[in-house]
Amino acid sequence: MAKNIAVIGDGESIKGFSAVGLDIFPCDDPAEAAKLLRRIADSDNYAVIYLTELVYNSAEKERGRYEDRMTPAIIPIPGVTGNSQTGRRRLSGFVEKAVGSDIIFNN
């Protein structure tokens, strides 16, 4: 069964993703976005779920439920309010865990 890609965040930040075929779920309330994440992730219809950084940071408890699973991959993306470097810190942590040192972002 083919799986889709979802994007959750404020409407202004995610509206363009529908133009490239992603399923968008606009939500301006971080508490509601966490519930929405759980509903979408548990549906087993999505292989990847992008969250704006605001939603990603506010839904830590819900994200934790899916960390050890192969799918869905939950990935932070910047919103229209700017980039808080959440995605970069996350990637840096993965690299350091895998090779013992941050070889990508180490200045």
LINKA-V401327 format. One record per run of one state. SS is the DSSP state (h for helix, s for strand, l for the rest). FROM is the first residue (numbers start at 1). TO is the last residue. If there is no record, write none. Layout:
ss->[SS;SS]
from->[FROM;FROM]
to->[TO;TO]
This chain:
ss->[l;s;l;h;l;s;l;h;l;s;h;l;h;l;s;l;s;l;s;l;h;l]
from->[1;4;10;11;21;23;27;30;43;46;53;59;60;65;73;78;79;80;82;83;86;100]
to->[3;9;10;20;22;26;29;42;45;52;58;59;64;72;77;78;79;81;82;85;99;107]
